[in-house]
């Protein structure tokens, strides 16, 4: 059974007779442990109808580029194959999702969809809900605890959300058994991409091609599971102690897969909890508390991509110190090329540009230095978002927006005042060297670059 807290009726239309129940896949791009898909199959079986899936492939998602799209298409290719094995056809069309689903739903009994938290994702669902002639039901798939169930307001910090989550978390740590459709939809006739040749599909999309696919990350549920197995076998035991050491590799590397909904956060949490490992609590803190704090942020704060999203104290202190002299000013071009005076910052930027992912601890330092080296807080915020969203496979999502905002004071507290930062937390290279072997980190990134060559 799907918990009722995960369900939301987005319009008041009745279900129609229809030829099939349509699952509109967007955020949860996976064939397993997917509550929205499971609910669509359940309703299809109750109506004795096949379940048909649809995905709208658009290059119009803000800041989408070849790196993001290649990773996503690799995952969708696997999902298309897996769904076919279960008797469900996944139709992929080059159309803006909210328009494509209305077209596909003309012959549908009703539509079930997953949930997104950004403005564009909300607007897609709102426009579809208004234009559809049948019922549109949204199922929360990407949060372990549904956002409004966890909190009815924007939370100040992890410390305020954590106890709310812990109180009810156990109720949501379950994955319903997979249902197979009683009737298959494989005979559906209509236009759809065959995802076997991703290069041809990419060539036809109007997207930014200045950033190519990552040579270090391949998309798909199987790839996510492989990485997770390595993490459980080799790293989770030391995760609490070593996750913030960028010179070592004790991360799960799952954020790109979570970004595209290629792996279930509930399934991950259950598997991690079952290990009994001493590192599981730290992992669950990242997977649930920190990740869902970011969802809470973008859901309740529509200004998540600007300085206006910051708490009043952070906005005030940054404004007060906006006129402070910057000893060093770096242009956006210098930053993007990783050509500053700071070898640690340069390594972090090059790691991100090359692989599509930067170590989380270095991302904090990276964002702080952009603030320090930019002419104004507004310019710094815009530059950090631009670089993060362009190069990170997991950019352009709640975690990305919350991570950038944290560098400017979001979800943090005031610290001692200093030039440029005011009361916003400061970081420097001496702090890096105290905490880990920062020079080894630089050497590690250089080795990655050599491998890519």
ABEGO torsion letter per residue (X at the ends): XBBAAABBBABABBBBAEABBBBBBAABBBABGBAAAAAAAAAAAAAGBBBBBBBBBBAABBGBBAAAAAAAAAAAAAAAAAAAAAGBBBBBBBBBAAAAAAAAAAABABBBBBBBABAAAAAAAAAAAAABABBBBBBBAABABBAAAABABBBABAAAAAAAAAAAAAAABBBBBBBBBABBAAABBEBBBBAABAAAAAAABBBBAABBBBAABBBEAAAAAAAAAAAAAAAAAAAAAAAABAABBABAGAAAAAAAGABBAAAAAAAAAAAGBAAAAAAAAAAAAAAAAAAAAAAABAAAABAAABBAAAAAAAAAAAABBBABBBBAAAAAAGBBABAAAAAAAAAAAAAGBBBAAAAAAAAAAAAAABABAAAAAAAAAAAAAAABAABGBAAAAAAAAAAAGBGBBBBBBBBGAEABBBBBAAAAAAABBAAAAAAAAAAAAAAAX
